Amino acid sequence: MNKLGLAVVLLIFGATAALIAFIVYTILWNSSPIQDVLPMILRWLL
């Protein structure tokens, strides 16, 4: 039961974090400079 509760909490936290990240990403994408910077960051990370 304890592991199940932890899994549920992590799932909710992960989904919330992903949603917030997606919203921030969408807002930032509307500004022009991020379109130039983001591919460089992604290439550096990957």
Z-matrix of the N, CA and C atoms (Angstrom, degrees):
N
C 1 1.466
C 2 1.529 1 110.05
N 3 1.310 2 116.47 1 -37.82
C 4 1.457 3 120.53 2 -178.60
C 5 1.524 4 111.02 3 -66.49
N 6 1.339 5 116.31 4 -43.33
C 7 1.463 6 119.92 5 179.29
C 8 1.522 7 110.80 6 -67.57
N 9 1.326 8 116.33 7 -36.15
C 10 1.465 9 120.37 8 178.72
C 11 1.524 10 110.27 9 -64.37
N 12 1.323 11 116.43 10 -43.62
C 13 1.460 12 120.96 11 177.96
C 14 1.517 13 111.41 12 -61.75
N 15 1.328 14 115.54 13 -42.17
C 16 1.461 15 120.70 14 178.78
C 17 1.523 16 110.79 15 -63.60
N 18 1.340 17 116.07 16 -41.65
C 19 1.463 18 120.67 17 179.35
C 20 1.523 19 110.75 18 -62.55
N 21 1.339 20 116.53 19 -41.34
C 22 1.468 21 120.77 20 179.79
C 23 1.525 22 110.46 21 -64.70
N 24 1.335 23 116.26 22 -44.15
C 25 1.467 24 120.80 23 179.36
C 26 1.526 25 110.57 24 -61.86
N 27 1.335 26 116.31 25 -44.50
C 28 1.464 27 120.26 26 179.44
C 29 1.519 28 111.15 27 -64.23
N 30 1.324 29 116.60 28 -38.34
C 31 1.463 30 120.93 29 179.33
C 32 1.528 31 110.64 30 -64.03
N 33 1.337 32 116.05 31 -46.10
C 34 1.467 33 120.78 32 179.31
C 35 1.529 34 110.16 33 -64.01
N 36 1.341 35 116.13 34 -44.03
C 37 1.460 36 120.45 35 179.97
C 38 1.524 37 110.79 36 -62.84
N 39 1.325 38 116.42 37 -43.06
C 40 1.459 39 121.16 38 179.48
C 41 1.515 40 111.98 39 -63.45
N 42 1.338 41 116.02 40 -42.89
C 43 1.460 42 120.39 41 -179.87
C 44 1.525 43 110.52 42 -65.37
N 45 1.337 44 116.16 43 -41.49
C 46 1.464 45 120.66 44 179.07
C 47 1.526 46 110.92 45 -64.53
N 48 1.329 47 116.13 46 -44.45
C 49 1.464 48 120.66 47 179.25
C 50 1.524 49 110.73 48 -62.67
N 51 1.336 50 116.50 49 -40.66
C 52 1.463 51 120.59 50 179.31
C 53 1.525 52 110.56 51 -64.90
N 54 1.329 53 116.60 52 -40.29
C 55 1.463 54 121.18 53 179.76
C 56 1.527 55 110.67 54 -64.67
N 57 1.331 56 116.12 55 -45.63
C 58 1.467 57 120.66 56 178.75
C 59 1.526 58 110.38 57 -62.59
N 60 1.334 59 116.57 58 -43.27
C 61 1.460 60 120.73 59 179.09
C 62 1.523 61 110.68 60 -61.92
N 63 1.335 62 116.53 61 -40.12
C 64 1.459 63 120.68 62 179.72
C 65 1.525 64 111.19 63 -65.73
N 66 1.339 65 116.93 64 -40.76
C 67 1.466 66 121.14 65 179.27
C 68 1.529 67 110.15 66 -65.04
N 69 1.340 68 116.16 67 -46.32
C 70 1.468 69 120.52 68 178.93
C 71 1.523 70 110.35 69 -61.38
N 72 1.349 71 115.89 70 -43.17
C 73 1.462 72 121.30 71 179.06
C 74 1.523 73 110.71 72 -60.27
N 75 1.333 74 116.58 73 -43.24
C 76 1.461 75 120.96 74 -179.50
C 77 1.528 76 111.06 75 -64.92
N 78 1.340 77 116.36 76 -42.10
C 79 1.469 78 120.44 77 179.55
C 80 1.528 79 110.20 78 -65.04
N 81 1.335 80 116.48 79 -45.04
C 82 1.458 81 120.18 80 -178.51
C 83 1.524 82 111.56 81 -67.54
N 84 1.345 83 116.83 82 -31.38
C 85 1.459 84 120.71 83 -177.23
C 86 1.525 85 110.68 84 -65.39
N 87 1.352 86 116.64 85 -26.06
C 88 1.464 87 120.35 86 -179.62
C 89 1.527 88 111.69 87 -72.34
N 90 1.333 89 117.46 88 -19.98
C 91 1.459 90 119.98 89 175.93
C 92 1.525 91 108.81 90 -89.93
N 93 1.306 92 116.74 91 140.80
C 94 1.458 93 122.07 92 -169.11
C 95 1.534 94 115.37 93 -65.38
N 96 1.342 95 120.16 94 -44.68
C 97 1.472 96 119.45 95 -172.59
C 98 1.523 97 113.53 96 -59.56
N 99 1.342 98 117.41 97 -33.49
C 100 1.465 99 120.27 98 -175.93
C 101 1.522 100 110.97 99 -63.71
N 102 1.328 101 117.18 100 -27.09
C 103 1.463 102 120.11 101 -179.99
C 104 1.528 103 110.84 102 -68.21
N 105 1.326 104 116.72 103 -25.98
C 106 1.462 105 120.36 104 177.79
C 107 1.529 106 110.95 105 -87.44
N 108 1.334 107 116.20 106 -35.62
C 109 1.461 108 120.90 107 -174.35
C 110 1.524 109 111.57 108 -80.79
N 111 1.335 110 117.09 109 -39.91
C 112 1.463 111 121.28 110 -172.98
C 113 1.521 112 113.78 111 -58.79
N 114 1.337 113 119.99 112 -45.70
C 115 1.472 114 118.76 113 178.33
C 116 1.527 115 112.95 114 -60.36
N 117 1.337 116 117.56 115 -35.08
C 118 1.461 117 120.31 116 177.82
C 119 1.521 118 110.50 117 -66.64
N 120 1.344 119 116.19 118 -41.28
C 121 1.464 120 120.42 119 178.14
C 122 1.524 121 110.18 120 -63.81
N 123 1.325 122 116.51 121 -44.11
C 124 1.461 123 120.63 122 -179.71
C 125 1.520 124 111.05 123 -63.74
N 126 1.334 125 117.04 124 -39.86
C 127 1.459 126 120.14 125 178.72
C 128 1.530 127 110.67 126 -66.50
N 129 1.345 128 115.98 127 -35.56
C 130 1.458 129 120.19 128 179.43
C 131 1.527 130 110.92 129 -70.03
N 132 1.351 131 116.23 130 -39.40
C 133 1.466 132 120.62 131 179.86
C 134 1.517 133 111.00 132 -71.94
N 135 1.331 134 117.16 133 -42.39
C 136 1.463 135 121.33 134 -177.76
C 137 1.512 136 109.27 135 -99.38
